[in-house]
């Protein structure tokens, strides 16, 4: 018996497709060849599998697939581990840098120079801005730091909760609560006619 896999495929245009299968390699090939694959890939070809999760049966996998399909793009990106280059120069090649005039306080200097920076990471679509410093170069450095922080937040996975046994005190409390409820129900019954 095969395990069921919930997967997310990234297309060439950067879109994300979620699906379910028990043979991921065969399914990816069918998406690539567009024979028996999803109509989703007629617009843009599949590029790579960016996320997969295994389940013992189909019903659990279907529930998880439905949960993922209800997520926003950013939440889906949160599932995917994003890898950034170590060097800032390599990271800048993956980003679009835009300079614009800063808003807010700063006097006439704000109206004269384009010192504020907006940095957009093209593979993920994450955008950060900075207008704290008067220098465009310093704002670019701060944007890179902000981007790295944001990615580490998105890559964080909450540890799975370990199942523990129910304490005796809780069991006892539940038992007394059930007994009280059953007594109430017994009192609500009409008296027996003898």
KAQUI-V75407 format. One line per field, one symbol per residue. ss: DSSP state (a for helix, b for strand, c for the rest). phi: phi as a letter, one per 30 degrees, with the letter a starting at -180 (. if undefined). psi: psi as a letter, one per 40 degrees, with the letter a starting at -180 (. if undefined). Layout:
ss=???
phi=???
psi=???
This chain:
ss=cccbbbbbbbbccccbbbbbbccaaaaaaaaaacccccaaaacccbbbbbbbbbbccaaaaaaaaaaaacccaaaaaaaccccccccaaaaaacbbbbbbcccccccaaaaacccbbbbbbccccbbbbbcccccaaaaaaaaaaaaaaaaaaaaccccccccccccaaaaaaaaaaaaaaaaaaaaacccccc
phi=.ddcbcbbcccddjdcccabacbddddddddddicidddedddbddcadcabbcbdbdddddddddedddddeddddddddcccddddddddddcccbcbddcjdkideddccccdbcccdddcidbbbabdcdcdddddddddddddddddddddcddddddcdddddddddddddddddddeddddddddcc
psi=hiiihhihhhideeihhhahiegdddddddddefheaiededdhiidihehihiididdddddddddddeiidddddddhhhhiididdddddeihhhiihiiaieadddedigeihhhhhdddehhiihfdiehdddddddddddddddddddehhhiihhhiihidddddddddddddddddddddiiiih.
